[in-house]
């Protein structure tokens, strides 16, 4: 397996080419392996597979198990209550049974996306409770504003790693408030403060923002994504990871820190174009100095929305 170290080179990889990651000095600290994947949508065909006892993530089970921490963007509300938001073209709601499959493969999920609110706040509250009951971690949404912005902190081999999640796909109507459940919105100043607090208040050694951003179906990141990613790294982020466009986007480094603008779809049916059925499993190796190296594993989704390893 080839692992890449960071350079200052801009890496364009909309089809899964990969190149190097960070360049911190040599360290004797133990390395922690992190797996991150993009949009995991478990309604529709993937949900029906799970109901029949078929695991849509089975082809990546072995690779995911090789990591110390595994994180996904859960692109659907998981609930049995609520009404679909009117006038929204695509709304997703999965049965709580799907969480047994999610927990099998992932340690935490980001909920900061444009489908968490598809069935209203009552459904979100149920999902938060259902996830908590499994023992999985979650971030990017909460019962109030503070909960939505609170990082998920996980410790492995003495290393504290913080994950933060933000959505900036309009409309903004499902944002959490001081006394209202919802998602964490990507306000630049608040994002910077959250990153700084992840270290100062929560004692994190490594901080990774997981963004839901960008323009759908665009293979290149927007100027907005690039500027915000740089600001997050200036604030102390060790890597920036994104989802939402339904395609993979380029990888860049800024001040030696990697930026993965979009990991694409990972479990999602209903797409016909190859680029929409292509996703990445991102493997990071981190220590106290940040991201040591990384590798991208390419996935190709079948007609049922299940990912398969691809060359």
C-alpha positions in Angstrom: 0.0 0.0 0.0 1.4 3.4 -0.9 1.0 6.3 1.5 1.5 9.8 0.4 3.2 12.6 2.3 2.2 16.2 1.9 3.8 18.7 -0.4 2.9 22.2 -1.5 1.7 20.9 -4.8 -1.9 21.4 -5.8 -3.4 18.0 -6.7 -6.3 17.7 -9.1 -8.0 14.4 -8.6 -11.6 14.4 -9.7 -11.2 10.8 -10.8 -9.3 9.4 -7.9 -5.7 10.2 -8.7 -3.8 10.9 -5.5 -0.7 12.5 -4.3 1.1 13.5 -1.3 0.3 14.8 2.2 2.0 16.6 5.0 5.5 17.1 5.9 6.0 17.4 9.6 9.4 16.4 10.9 10.0 12.8 11.8 8.2 11.7 15.0 8.2 8.6 17.2 4.6 9.2 18.3 2.2 6.3 17.4 0.1 6.8 14.3 -3.7 6.7 14.5 -5.5 5.7 11.3 -8.7 7.5 10.4 -11.1 6.5 7.6 -13.6 9.1 6.3 -16.2 8.6 3.6 -18.6 11.0 2.0 -22.4 10.8 1.6 -24.0 7.7 3.0 -27.8 7.7 2.2 -29.7 4.8 3.6 -33.2 5.4 2.4 -34.6 4.0 -0.8 -32.7 1.0 -2.3 -29.9 0.9 0.4 -32.6 0.9 3.1 -34.5 -1.9 1.4 -31.3 -3.9 1.2 -30.7 -3.5 4.9 -34.4 -4.6 5.6 -33.6 -7.8 3.6 -30.5 -8.4 5.7 -28.0 -7.3 3.0 -25.2 -4.9 4.1 -24.6 -2.3 1.4 -21.1 -1.6 2.9 -20.0 -5.2 2.9 -17.4 -4.8 0.2 -15.5 -2.2 2.3 -15.9 -3.9 5.6 -12.4 -5.3 5.8 -10.7 -2.0 4.8 -12.8 0.0 7.3 -11.8 -2.5 10.1 -8.2 -1.6 9.5 -8.7 1.9 10.8 -8.7 3.1 14.4 -11.5 5.7 13.8 -14.1 5.6 11.1 -16.4 8.5 10.2 -19.1 9.1 7.6 -21.5 11.8 6.5 -25.0 10.3 7.2 -27.0 11.9 4.4 -30.5 11.0 5.7 -32.5 11.5 8.9 -33.1 8.2 10.8 -36.6 8.3 12.3 -40.1 7.0 12.2 -41.8 10.3 12.9 -42.2 13.7 11.2 -43.6 15.0 7.9 -41.6 15.6 4.8 -40.6 19.3 4.3 -42.9 20.7 1.7 -41.6 21.8 -1.7 -38.3 20.0 -1.3 -37.5 17.8 -4.3 -35.6 15.1 -2.5 -36.3 14.1 1.1 -34.8 11.0 2.8 -35.8 9.2 5.9 -34.4 5.8 6.9 -35.7 3.4 9.5 -33.7 3.1 12.8 -32.8 -0.5 11.8 -30.1 1.0 9.5 -28.1 2.1 12.5 -27.0 -1.4 13.3 -25.2 -1.4 9.9 -23.8 2.1 10.4 -22.4 1.1 13.8 -20.9 -2.0 12.4 -18.7 0.1 10.1 -18.4 3.6 11.7 -17.5 5.0 15.1 -19.2 8.4 14.4 -21.3 10.2 11.9 -21.6 13.8 10.8 -25.1 15.1 10.7 -24.3 18.6 9.3 -25.9 18.3 5.9 -29.0 19.4 4.0 -31.0 16.2 4.6 -30.9 16.1 8.4 -33.9 18.3 8.5 -36.0 16.6 5.8 -38.7 15.5 8.2 -38.6 18.3 10.8 -37.2 18.8 14.2 -39.2 15.9 15.8 -37.5 13.5 13.5 -34.1 15.0 14.2 -34.6 14.6 18.0 -35.5 11.0 17.5 -32.4 10.4 15.4 -30.1 12.0 18.0 -31.6 9.7 20.6 -31.4 6.6 18.4 -27.7 7.3 17.6 -26.9 7.9 21.2 -28.5 4.6 22.2 -26.1 2.8 19.9 -23.0 4.3 21.5 -21.8 5.9 18.3 -20.4 9.4 18.2 -22.1 12.2 16.3 -21.4 15.8 15.5 -22.7 18.7 13.4 -26.3 18.7 14.9 -27.7 18.8 18.4 -30.6 19.6 20.6 -29.5 23.2 20.7 -26.9 25.6 19.2 -24.2 24.5 21.7 -24.8 20.8 21.1 -24.7 21.3 17.3 -21.3 23.0 17.5 -19.8 20.7 20.1 -17.0 18.6 18.7 -16.9 14.8 18.8 -13.7 14.0 20.8 -12.2 10.6 20.5 -9.0 9.3 22.0 -6.8 6.6 20.5 -3.3 5.7 21.7 -3.2 8.8 23.9 -4.1 11.1 21.0 -7.2 13.3 21.3 -8.9 14.0 17.9 -11.7 16.4 17.5 -14.2 16.3 14.6 -16.5 19.3 13.8 -19.3 19.4 11.3 -20.9 22.3 9.4 -23.4 22.7 6.6 -23.6 25.7 4.2 -26.1 24.4 1.7 -29.1 26.7 1.7 -31.8 27.2 2.9 -30.6 27.9 6.4 -34.0 27.2 8.0 -32.8 24.1 9.8 -30.0 25.7 11.8 -29.9 25.0 15.5 -30.6 27.9 17.9 -30.2 28.5 21.6 -33.4 26.6 22.4 -34.0 24.7 19.2 -32.6 21.5 17.7 -30.9 21.6 14.3 -27.6 21.5 12.5 -24.4 23.6 12.8 -24.2 26.3 10.2 -21.0 27.3 8.6 -20.5 30.9 9.9 -16.9 31.7 9.3 -16.2 33.4 12.6 -17.9 30.7 14.6 -16.1 27.9 12.7 -12.8 29.6 13.6 -13.8 29.9 17.2 -14.9 26.3 17.4 -11.6 25.1 16.0 -9.7 27.1 18.5 -11.9 25.9 21.3 -11.5 22.3 20.3 -7.8 22.7 21.4 -8.1 25.2 24.2 -11.3 23.9 25.9 -11.5 20.3 24.8 -7.7 19.5 24.7 -7.7 18.2 21.2 -4.3 17.3 19.7 -5.7 17.0 16.1 -8.8 18.9 14.7 -10.6 18.0 11.5 -13.6 20.0 10.2 -16.0 17.9 8.1 -17.8 20.3 5.7 -21.0 19.9 3.7 -20.4 22.6 1.1 -19.7 23.4 -2.6 -21.8 23.3 -5.8 -23.5 20.0 -6.7 -21.9 18.1 -9.7 -19.0 20.6 -10.0 -15.6 18.7 -10.1 -13.6 21.7 -8.9 -14.0 23.5 -5.6 -15.4 27.0 -5.6 -13.4 30.1 -4.5 -15.6 30.1 -1.4 -14.6 26.6 -0.4 -10.9 27.3 -1.0 -10.9 30.5 1.1 -12.8 29.0 4.0 -10.6 25.9 4.0 -7.5 28.2 4.2 -9.1 30.1 7.1 -9.8 26.9 8.9 -6.2 25.8 8.6 -5.0 29.2 9.8 -7.3 28.7 12.8 -5.6 25.4 13.7 -7.3 22.7 11.6 -5.0 19.8 10.7 -7.0 18.8 7.6 -10.3 19.8 6.0 -12.6 17.2 4.5 -15.7 17.9 2.5 -18.9 16.3 1.1 -22.1 17.3 -0.8 -21.3 17.9 -4.5 -22.0 14.2 -5.4 -18.7 14.1 -7.2 -15.1 14.0 -6.0 -13.2 17.3 -6.1 -9.5 18.2 -6.2 -7.1 17.8 -3.3 -4.9 20.7 -2.3 -2.4 21.5 0.4 -2.2 24.8 2.3 0.7 25.4 4.7 1.4 21.7 4.5 -2.1 20.7 5.5 -4.3 18.7 3.2 -7.7 19.8 2.0 -10.1 17.2 0.5 -12.9 19.3 -1.0 -15.3 16.5 -1.7 -15.2 12.7 -1.1 -18.2 12.2 -3.4 -21.0 9.6 -2.8 -20.3 6.5 -0.9 -23.7 4.8 -0.4 -26.3 6.4 -2.7 -28.7 5.1 -5.4 -30.5 6.9 -8.2 -27.5 8.3 -10.1 -26.5 7.2 -13.6 -23.3 9.0 -14.5 -20.0 7.4 -13.6 -18.7 10.5 -11.8 -21.8 10.5 -9.5 -21.3 6.8 -8.7 -17.6 7.4 -7.8 -16.5 8.1 -4.2 -13.5 8.0 -2.0 -12.6 6.3 1.2 -9.9 8.6 2.7 -7.3 7.1 5.0 -5.4 9.5 7.1 -2.5 8.7 9.5 -2.1 11.3 12.2 0.0 12.0 15.3 0.4 15.0 17.6 2.0 16.9 14.8 -1.0 16.5 12.5 -1.5 14.5 9.3 1.6 12.4 8.6 0.4 10.9 5.4 -2.8 9.8 3.6 -4.2 7.6 0.9 -7.4 7.6 -1.2 -9.2 4.3 -1.9 -11.6 4.7 -4.8 -15.1 3.2 -4.8 -17.6 2.6 -7.6 -21.3 2.4 -6.7 -23.5 -0.2 -8.3 -27.1 0.4 -9.3 -28.3 -0.4 -5.8 -26.0 2.3 -4.3 -23.5 0.0 -2.7 -19.8 0.8 -3.1 -17.2 -1.6 -4.5 -13.4 -1.2 -4.5 -12.2 0.2 -7.8 -8.7 0.4 -9.3 
